[in-house]
Amino acid sequence: MTSSANVALRVVAIDDDVQHLKFISTVLSSKQVVVSTAADPGAGLGLVRKMRPHLVLVDLMMPGTTGIELLEEVLRFDPGTEVVLLTGQYSTESAVEAIQKGAADYLTKPVDVEKLEQRVESLLLEVRKGQRFLELENELLENSQFAAMVGHSAAMLEVFHRIRRVAPHFRTVLLTGETGVGKELAAQHCTR
């Protein structure tokens, strides 16, 4: 199982300005952040489909398409992806439109490195929390679902623990309890 501390944040940056892509890649790349870049919008969407990134940084104005169109495509593919639009020509109208269409943020170029790093750090924290949640949920399911026996209470977890401890070492086990409490299911699991 992957530890939540080892989860790398996947970022795709799409911008027709290659120098800006190099800048973003240099600023964000680390052991915890994997950055992929594309100068072509079509190639960028291909990266999004292939990598399933947590964050997509998109230039608002590119030849042949707009950042808003790419935003819509990315969110249609994966609504859970955070998309941040970058622009050299800030306008309130485009910022409002971007946010209304689902953008997580709208940053002006040149990008404020500190603000971008804060955004990435908070998203990395969210991704780790989500991963840890999945780990705990899987652990809970593993511990609380025993053959046909299902339970989440402390008493049932103790029963599962005892079955795990006893089953490998004993051929004969005496199970007692009232009718209908699951002695037969526990016995079946003990004999496996």
C-alpha positions in Angstrom: 0.0 0.0 0.0 1.3 3.5 -0.9 1.9 5.7 2.1 0.0 9.0 2.0 3.3 10.8 2.7 4.8 9.4 -0.5 2.0 10.6 -2.8 3.4 12.9 -5.5 1.2 15.7 -6.8 0.8 15.5 -10.6 0.8 18.8 -12.4 0.2 19.5 -16.1 1.1 23.0 -17.4 -0.3 24.0 -20.8 1.1 27.2 -22.3 2.2 28.3 -25.7 5.1 30.2 -24.1 7.9 27.6 -23.7 10.0 29.9 -21.5 7.0 30.2 -19.1 6.6 26.4 -19.1 10.3 26.0 -18.2 9.8 28.5 -15.4 6.8 26.7 -13.9 8.6 23.4 -14.2 11.7 24.7 -12.4 9.7 26.4 -9.6 7.4 23.4 -8.9 9.4 20.3 -9.6 10.4 18.4 -6.5 10.2 14.9 -5.0 6.6 15.7 -4.0 5.5 17.4 -7.3 5.8 15.9 -10.8 5.4 18.5 -13.5 4.6 17.7 -17.2 4.4 20.5 -19.7 2.9 21.0 -23.2 3.2 24.0 -25.5 0.3 22.7 -27.7 -3.2 22.6 -26.3 -4.0 19.2 -27.9 -0.8 17.6 -26.5 -1.7 19.2 -23.1 -5.1 17.5 -23.2 -3.4 14.2 -24.1 -1.2 14.6 -21.0 -4.3 15.3 -18.9 -5.9 12.1 -20.1 -2.7 10.1 -19.7 -1.6 11.4 -16.3 -4.9 12.3 -14.6 -3.2 15.2 -12.8 -4.3 16.8 -9.6 -3.6 20.3 -10.9 -3.7 21.7 -14.4 -2.2 25.2 -15.1 -3.6 26.7 -18.4 -2.7 29.8 -20.2 -5.8 31.8 -21.0 -4.8 32.9 -24.5 -3.3 30.4 -26.9 -3.4 30.0 -30.7 -6.4 28.0 -31.8 -8.1 27.8 -28.4 -8.7 29.5 -25.2 -7.9 28.6 -21.6 -11.7 28.6 -20.9 -12.2 25.9 -23.6 -9.4 23.8 -22.2 -10.8 24.3 -18.6 -14.2 22.9 -19.8 -12.5 20.0 -21.6 -10.4 19.1 -18.5 -13.4 19.3 -16.2 -15.5 17.3 -18.6 -12.8 14.5 -18.4 -12.3 14.7 -14.7 -14.4 17.1 -12.6 -12.0 16.5 -9.6 -9.1 18.1 -11.3 -8.1 21.6 -10.1 -7.6 24.0 -13.0 -5.8 27.3 -12.5 -5.9 29.8 -15.4 -2.8 32.0 -16.1 -3.0 35.2 -18.1 -0.9 38.2 -19.1 -4.0 40.3 -19.7 -6.1 40.3 -16.6 -9.7 41.3 -16.9 -12.4 41.0 -14.3 -14.8 39.6 -16.9 -12.5 36.7 -17.8 -11.7 36.0 -14.2 -15.4 35.8 -13.3 -16.1 33.6 -16.3 -13.2 31.3 -15.4 -14.4 30.9 -11.8 -18.0 30.4 -12.9 -16.9 27.6 -15.3 -15.1 25.8 -12.5 -11.5 27.2 -12.4 -9.9 26.9 -8.9 -8.0 30.1 -9.4 -7.0 32.8 -11.8 -3.4 34.1 -11.7 -1.7 36.8 -13.6 1.6 36.5 -15.4 4.3 36.9 -14.4 3.2 34.3 -11.9 3.8 35.2 -8.2 6.0 32.3 -7.2 5.0 32.4 -3.6 1.3 32.3 -4.4 1.7 29.4 -6.8 3.8 27.5 -4.3 1.2 28.1 -1.6 -1.5 26.8 -4.0 0.4 23.7 -4.8 1.3 23.0 -1.1 -2.4 23.3 -0.1 -3.4 21.0 -2.9 -0.6 18.5 -1.9 -2.0 18.5 1.6 -5.5 17.8 0.3 -4.2 15.0 -1.9 -2.4 13.4 1.1 -5.5 13.7 3.3 -7.6 12.1 0.6 -5.0 9.3 0.2 -4.9 8.8 4.0 -8.7 8.7 4.1 -8.7 5.9 1.4 -6.0 4.0 3.4 -8.0 4.2 6.6 -11.2 3.3 4.8 -9.6 0.2 3.2 -8.1 -0.8 6.6 -11.5 -0.5 8.2 -13.1 -2.6 5.5 -10.3 -5.2 5.8 -10.8 -5.3 9.6 -14.5 -5.2 9.7 -15.5 -7.6 6.9 -14.8 -11.2 7.7 -16.1 -13.7 5.2 -19.9 -13.2 5.6 -19.4 -11.5 8.9 -19.8 -7.7 8.7 -19.3 -5.4 11.7 -17.8 -2.0 12.7 -18.3 -2.0 16.4 -15.5 -2.4 18.9 -17.0 -5.8 20.0 -17.0 -7.1 16.4 -13.4 -5.9 15.8 -12.4 -7.8 18.9 -14.2 -10.9 17.6 -12.3 -10.6 14.3 -9.0 -10.1 16.2 -9.6 -13.2 18.3 -10.5 -15.3 15.2 -7.3 -14.2 13.4 -5.2 -15.0 16.5 -6.8 -18.4 17.2 -7.6 -19.9 13.8 -4.0 -20.7 12.6 -3.1 -22.5 15.8 -6.1 -24.6 16.9 -8.0 -27.3 15.1 -10.8 -27.4 17.7 -12.4 -24.3 19.0 -15.5 -24.0 21.3 -17.7 -21.1 20.3 -20.5 -20.2 22.6 -23.3 -17.6 22.4 -27.0 -17.1 21.9 -28.8 -18.3 18.8 -28.4 -16.1 15.8 -25.2 -14.3 16.8 -23.0 -15.9 14.1 -21.3 -18.8 15.8 -21.5 -20.8 12.5 -19.9 -18.0 10.5 -17.1 -17.7 13.0 -16.6 -21.4 13.0 -16.4 -21.5 9.1 -13.7 -18.8 9.3 -11.8 -20.6 12.0 -11.5 -23.8 9.9 -10.1 -22.1 6.7 
